[in-house]
Amino acid sequence: MKACGVIVEYNPLHNGHVYHIQESKKISKADCIIAVMSGSFLQRGEPAIIDKFHRTKAALQAGVDIVLELPFMYAVQSSELFAQGAVQTLNHIGASSICFGSESGSISHFITSYTNLKEKEKEYEQALKSFLQQGLSFPVSSEKAKQKIDALNNDFDISKPNNILGFSYIRTILDQNLPIEPLTIKRINNDFHDTAISNPISSATSIRKELVKEKGLSQQLLQSFPHSTEVQLLMYKENAGIWHTLEHYFPLLHYRVQTMSLDELAQIQGVNEGLEHRIKQTAKQATSMNDWINRIKTKRYTWTRIQRLFIHLLTNTTTEQMQALEEDVPYVRILGFSNMGQEYLHEIKKQMEVPLLTSIGRNPVGLLAAEEKATAAYYSVLSPDKARRLIKQEITGPVRMY
């Protein structure tokens, strides 16, 4: 059997994602679609609006055959580490191709840009260092460095968010010489950062904004995602009482910062260059997460970087733990599968070189221990009885869709 991998967050799954699933299967000619999905917290440093198991059910109902969890330690990171964890996971489970959405829509743009950058790697590093020393953020410095050394295809805009991630997937595949064919489809009808719902294929950002504003499912929202998403959004709201946003975690994060020493704060992943002083100082005036991040944000410290460090603070993830991260993902964890997915898993599991897990287990270590902390942090804003009931999903095994 042939499998194509997609790397996703489904926050929440919408019509654009359904199009991606269908097109990935078509152009890859795969029997099985495998999604590697972020768990409790996402790449841009936000909690998932509904938990991973409800998102898994929506994905399986929308045409995905297997949903795997991207470990937390890779999920809430820069595009390079995010891509490394996701691509290695798909490699371990035997995916012969990866299909991602991009603003470019042309795989040759990515390959050409990768080749040019490899040829000018030393020049790039020097230019990157120069821009960082000017106080610019890493993403801006990296983009400017690539432009300065003319490392990119002229038709390729590396600043676009899906192009950034796509380039990181290509880089992981080619740097590690993995037997995976990269494929891409052009993102249609909306931009990643669009904040208004304007047509049936709208961005997840606009959908989340509307959900929070309306506190319910308006007719406009219902037209932007499949029925499976509607069902899971409503079911999770009934089970948990909320749709998660970063604002829900403000009281806990505010308390933590106020009771931590500067030395303790400086050990948290993402807190460096004296940023602990700025976090402490701004905590005295902050009235919400939005207000707090705005007070910390500078030209160098982007909104996304600050959100990520707050998630690491919430989960007590330290720089030392990140530095100990293994070069390869040490396991593959299944969140759910369909009949087709079950057939594929039965066929591939004997060929796998890493363990295939169905739950966190009773005494987790390493990346699984980090996963347990992330799970506890995610549900910490719920009442104890609701949190306890939802956490049980971690040990009851994957979602089965027949």
C-alpha positions in Angstrom: 0.0 0.0 0.0 1.1 3.5 -0.8 0.8 6.4 1.8 1.0 10.1 1.4 1.7 12.3 4.4 0.2 15.7 5.3 1.4 17.9 8.1 -1.5 19.6 9.9 -2.9 21.4 12.9 -6.7 21.4 12.0 -7.4 24.3 14.4 -10.2 23.7 13.4 -10.4 21.5 10.2 -12.1 23.6 7.5 -13.1 23.3 3.8 -9.6 24.3 2.7 -8.2 21.3 4.6 -10.7 19.0 3.0 -9.6 20.2 -0.4 -6.0 19.6 0.6 -6.8 16.0 1.7 -8.6 15.3 -1.6 -5.9 16.8 -3.8 -3.1 15.1 -1.9 -4.7 11.7 -2.5 -5.2 12.5 -6.1 -1.8 13.8 -7.1 0.1 11.3 -4.9 -2.0 8.4 -6.1 -1.8 7.1 -2.6 -4.1 4.5 -1.0 -3.8 6.0 2.4 -3.5 9.6 3.8 -1.5 10.0 7.0 -1.8 13.2 8.9 0.8 14.3 11.5 -1.0 16.7 13.7 0.1 19.0 16.5 -1.4 17.9 19.9 -2.5 20.2 22.7 -0.4 23.3 21.7 0.4 24.6 18.2 3.4 25.9 16.2 2.6 29.6 16.7 2.4 29.1 20.5 -1.4 28.8 21.0 -3.6 26.1 22.6 -5.7 24.1 20.1 -9.3 25.4 20.1 -10.5 21.8 20.8 -8.4 18.9 22.0 -6.5 16.5 19.7 -9.0 13.7 20.0 -12.0 15.7 18.8 -9.8 17.1 16.0 -8.8 13.5 15.2 -12.4 12.5 14.8 -13.1 15.4 12.5 -10.0 14.5 10.4 -11.0 10.9 10.0 -14.6 11.8 9.1 -13.1 14.2 6.5 -11.0 11.6 4.6 -7.8 11.1 6.6 -6.9 7.5 7.2 -4.4 7.7 10.0 -3.7 10.6 12.5 -0.4 10.7 14.3 0.7 13.1 17.0 3.5 15.5 16.4 5.3 15.4 19.8 4.9 18.6 21.9 8.7 19.3 21.9 8.6 19.6 18.1 5.2 21.1 17.7 5.7 24.4 19.6 8.9 25.4 17.8 10.3 27.3 14.8 9.6 25.9 11.4 12.9 24.0 11.2 12.2 21.9 14.3 8.5 21.6 13.6 9.3 20.2 10.1 12.1 17.9 11.4 9.7 16.2 13.8 6.8 15.9 11.4 8.9 14.7 8.4 10.8 12.2 10.5 7.5 10.8 11.9 6.2 10.3 8.3 9.4 8.7 7.3 9.2 6.2 10.2 5.7 5.1 9.2 6.7 4.6 5.5 5.0 7.6 3.8 6.3 7.6 0.2 5.3 11.3 -0.3 4.4 14.4 1.5 1.9 16.9 0.1 1.7 20.4 1.6 -0.2 23.5 0.7 1.8 26.6 -0.3 1.4 30.1 -1.6 3.8 29.1 -4.4 2.1 26.0 -5.7 5.3 24.9 -7.5 7.6 22.3 -6.1 10.4 23.4 -8.4 10.5 26.8 -6.7 11.3 25.1 -3.4 13.9 22.7 -4.9 15.7 25.5 -6.8 15.7 27.8 -3.7 17.1 24.9 -1.6 19.9 24.2 -4.1 20.8 27.9 -4.3 20.9 28.2 -0.5 23.1 25.2 -0.1 25.6 26.6 -2.6 25.7 29.9 -0.6 25.4 28.5 2.9 28.4 30.3 4.3 27.4 33.6 2.8 23.9 33.1 4.2 25.2 32.5 7.8 27.3 35.6 7.7 24.4 37.7 6.4 22.0 36.2 9.0 24.4 37.1 11.8 24.7 40.6 10.5 20.9 41.2 10.5 20.5 39.5 13.9 23.1 41.9 15.3 20.9 44.8 14.1 18.2 43.7 16.5 15.9 42.1 13.9 13.9 38.9 14.7 15.2 35.6 13.4 12.4 35.2 10.7 13.1 38.7 9.3 16.9 38.3 9.5 16.7 34.9 7.7 14.5 36.3 4.9 16.7 39.4 4.4 19.8 37.2 4.4 18.4 35.0 1.7 17.4 38.0 -0.4 20.9 39.6 0.1 22.8 36.7 -1.2 20.2 36.1 -4.0 19.5 32.5 -2.9 15.9 32.4 -3.8 14.0 31.8 -7.0 12.7 35.2 -8.1 9.1 33.8 -8.4 9.3 32.5 -4.8 8.2 34.6 -1.8 9.8 32.9 1.2 8.1 35.3 3.6 4.7 33.7 3.1 3.9 31.4 6.1 3.1 28.2 4.2 6.1 28.7 1.9 8.3 29.0 5.0 7.0 25.7 6.4 7.1 24.0 2.9 10.8 25.1 2.5 11.5 23.6 5.9 9.9 20.3 4.9 12.0 20.2 1.7 15.1 21.1 3.6 14.6 18.2 6.1 13.9 15.7 3.3 16.9 16.7 1.2 19.4 17.3 4.1 18.6 13.9 5.6 18.3 12.2 2.2 14.9 10.7 3.1 13.1 8.5 0.5 10.1 10.8 0.4 8.7 12.7 -2.7 7.7 16.3 -1.9 4.5 17.5 -3.5 2.6 20.8 -3.1 -0.7 22.3 -4.0 -1.5 25.9 -4.3 -3.4 27.5 -1.4 -6.7 28.8 -2.8 -9.2 31.6 -1.9 -7.7 32.9 1.3 -4.5 34.1 2.9 -3.1 32.3 6.0 -3.5 35.5 8.2 -6.9 36.5 6.8 -9.1 37.5 9.8 -12.5 37.8 8.0 -14.6 34.9 6.6 -15.3 35.9 3.0 -16.0 32.6 1.2 -16.5 28.8 1.8 -12.8 28.3 2.0 -11.6 30.7 4.8 -8.5 30.7 6.9 -8.4 28.9 10.3 -7.5 32.3 11.8 -10.7 33.9 10.6 -12.8 30.9 11.7 -11.3 31.0 15.3 -11.8 34.7 15.5 -15.5 34.3 14.5 -16.0 31.4 16.9 -14.6 33.4 19.9 -16.6 36.5 18.9 -19.9 34.8 18.3 -19.5 32.2 21.1 -21.5 29.9 18.8 -21.8 28.6 15.3 -23.2 31.2 13.0 -24.5 30.4 9.5 -21.4 32.0 8.0 -19.2 29.7 10.1 -21.2 26.6 9.2 -20.4 27.3 5.5 -16.7 27.4 6.1 -16.1 23.8 7.4 -17.5 20.3 7.0 -20.2 18.7 9.2 -17.5 16.7 11.0 -16.0 19.9 12.4 -19.4 21.3 13.4 -20.1 18.0 15.4 -16.7 18.0 17.1 -16.7 21.7 18.0 -20.2 21.3 19.6 -19.3 18.1 21.3 -16.1 19.5 22.8 -17.9 22.6 24.0 -20.4 20.4 25.7 -17.7 18.2 27.3 -15.3 21.0 28.3 -17.4 24.1 28.6 -15.0 26.2 26.5 -13.2 26.6 23.2 -9.6 27.2 24.2 -7.8 30.5 23.6 -4.5 31.7 25.1 -6.5 34.2 27.2 -7.8 31.3 29.3 -4.3 30.7 30.6 -3.6 34.3 31.6 -4.2 33.9 35.4 -2.0 30.9 35.6 0.8 32.4 33.6 0.6 35.7 35.4 0.9 33.9 38.8 3.8 31.8 37.6 5.8 34.8 36.4 5.1 36.7 39.6 6.3 33.9 41.8 9.4 32.8 39.8 12.8 34.2 40.3 14.7 35.8 37.4 17.0 32.8 37.3 14.2 30.3 37.1 12.5 32.3 34.4 15.7 32.5 32.4 15.9 28.7 32.2 12.6 28.5 30.3 12.9 27.7 26.6 12.8 30.9 24.5 13.7 33.2 27.4 17.2 34.5 26.6 19.2 37.7 26.0 17.8 39.1 29.3 14.2 38.7 28.2 13.3 37.5 31.7 13.6 41.1 33.0 11.2 42.4 30.4 8.7 39.6 31.1 8.8 40.3 34.9 8.6 44.1 34.5 5.6 44.0 32.1 3.7 41.5 34.3 3.1 44.3 36.8 0.9 46.2 34.3 -0.5 43.4 32.2 -4.3 42.9 32.3 -4.6 40.1 29.6 -2.5 37.9 27.4 -3.0 40.3 24.5 -2.0 43.3 26.6 1.0 41.4 28.0 2.4 40.3 24.7 2.0 43.8 23.3 4.0 45.1 26.2 6.8 42.6 25.6 6.8 42.7 21.8 9.7 44.5 20.0 11.3 44.5 16.6 13.4 41.5 17.8 10.8 39.6 19.8 7.9 38.7 17.5 4.4 38.0 18.7 4.8 34.3 17.8 8.1 33.9 19.6 6.5 35.4 22.8 3.5 33.1 22.5 5.8 30.1 22.2 7.8 31.0 25.3 4.6 31.5 27.3 3.6 27.9 26.3 7.0 26.7 27.4 6.5 28.6 30.6 3.1 27.0 31.1 4.6 23.5 30.6 7.9 24.3 32.4 9.9 23.3 29.3 13.5 24.4 29.8 16.3 25.3 27.4 18.3 22.4 28.8 15.5 19.9 27.9 15.3 21.2 24.4 19.1 20.9 24.0 18.8 17.3 25.0 16.3 16.6 22.2 17.3 13.6 20.2 18.2 14.0 16.5 15.4 11.7 15.5 11.9 11.2 16.7 12.1 8.1 19.0 8.5 6.8 18.5 5.3 7.2 16.5 2.1 7.7 18.4 -1.3 6.9 16.8 -4.3 9.2 17.6 -6.8 7.5 15.3 -7.3 5.5 12.2 -10.0 4.4 9.7 -10.4 0.9 8.2 -7.9 1.7 5.4 -5.6 3.1 8.0 -5.8 -0.1 10.1 -4.9 -2.1 7.0 -1.9 0.1 6.4 -0.7 0.0 10.0 -1.0 -3.8 10.0 1.2 -3.9 6.9 3.8 -1.4 8.0 4.3 -2.0 11.7 6.7 -5.0 11.2 9.0 -2.8 9.1 9.2 0.1 11.5 12.4 0.8 13.4 10.8 2.8 16.2 7.9 1.9 18.6 4.4 2.4 17.4 2.4 3.7 20.4 -1.3 4.0 21.1 -1.2 5.9 24.4 1.2 7.9 26.6 1.3 5.0 29.1 1.4 5.0 32.9 5.0 6.1 33.6 6.1 8.2 30.6 9.7 9.4 30.1 11.5 11.6 27.6 9.2 13.1 25.0 6.2 11.3 26.4 6.8 12.9 29.8 6.8 16.3 28.0 3.5 15.2 26.3 2.0 14.4 29.7 2.9 17.8 31.0 1.5 19.5 27.9 -1.8 17.6 28.4 -2.1 18.5 32.1 -1.4 22.2 31.2 -3.9 22.2 28.3 -6.8 20.9 30.5 -5.7 23.0 33.6 -8.3 25.7 32.7 -11.2 23.3 33.0 -13.0 22.2 36.2 -11.3 19.1 37.8 -14.0 16.7 36.9 -14.1 17.8 33.2 -10.3 17.7 33.0 -10.1 14.3 34.6 -12.6 12.8 32.2 -10.9 14.3 29.1 -7.4 13.3 30.2 -8.5 9.7 30.3 -8.4 9.8 26.5 -4.6 9.7 26.8 -4.6 6.1 28.1 -7.7 4.6 26.4 -6.1 4.2 23.0 -6.7 5.7 19.5 -9.9 6.8 17.9 -11.3 4.2 15.5 -13.5 5.3 12.6 -15.3 2.4 10.9 
